[in-house]
Amino acid sequence: MTEETKAADTAQQPMPIPVDTADMTSLYANFFRVTGTPEELVLDFGLNTQLMQPGGPESVKLNQRLVMSFYTAKRLLNALSWAVNRHESTFGMVETDFQKRMRTPPPPPAGR
């Protein structure tokens, strides 16, 4: 292998990027909203409790906002697509239609 080939192989390998998770917090979100400008994409995340607490409409409290360039958004889209495809190949299709995921109880046996 020549020095030129070694340099080309090294240039193609992704460099590991060190990350610091010391101040990281976790958040659960089952609701998101996508807005933006021509330059940036804005993702808002929150918790929709409509299904958990019946009793009338309640507004969704948005508690996290992520702003990114469209270049970063496209890289995120590709990474999420890869992760979901890998999950579905292992566990089966992820159904996003809530009504299709609902299971209705079987009817009671006749005569009871």
C-alpha positions, -999 to 999 in steps of 0.1 A, spaced: 0 0 0 15 33 -10 16 64 12 -10 80 -11 -34 51 -7 -29 52 31 -37 89 32 -68 84 10 -81 56 34 -74 78 64 -93 107 49 -124 85 42 -127 71 77 -149 92 100 -130 108 129 -145 101 163 -159 132 179 -155 133 217 -187 142 236 -193 155 271 -225 142 287 -219 156 322 -247 182 320 -271 162 298 -307 158 308 -333 134 293 -368 143 283 -397 122 272 -418 136 244 -448 122 226 -456 154 207 -436 175 183 -441 205 161 -419 214 131 -416 250 120 -387 271 107 -373 298 85 -356 295 51 -323 291 70 -332 270 101 -355 242 112 -372 245 146 -384 214 164 -406 219 195 -411 189 219 -437 183 246 -460 159 263 -495 154 251 -516 141 280 -550 140 261 -550 102 261 -538 99 297 -563 123 313 -598 123 298 -620 153 306 -617 179 280 -591 195 258 -559 204 275 -531 223 257 -499 205 250 -471 220 271 -440 224 249 -409 223 270 -379 218 247 -369 235 214 -342 224 191 -330 247 163 -307 235 136 -296 242 100 -312 222 72 -278 205 67 -279 192 103 -316 183 99 -308 162 68 -281 144 87 -305 138 115 -332 126 91 -308 100 76 -296 88 111 -333 85 123 -342 66 91 -314 42 96 -323 36 133 -360 30 125 -352 7 96 -329 -13 119 -356 -15 146 -383 -26 121 -360 -52 106 -356 -67 141 -391 -62 157 -415 -56 128 -432 -25 114 -438 5 137 -474 15 131 -478 53 135 -516 53 131 -530 51 166 -563 37 155 -546 8 137 -527 0 169 -558 -1 191 -570 -36 200 -607 -40 206 -617 -66 231 -633 -97 217 -671 -98 219 -685 -118 248 -694 -154 241 -730 -159 230 -755 -169 258 -738 -149 286 
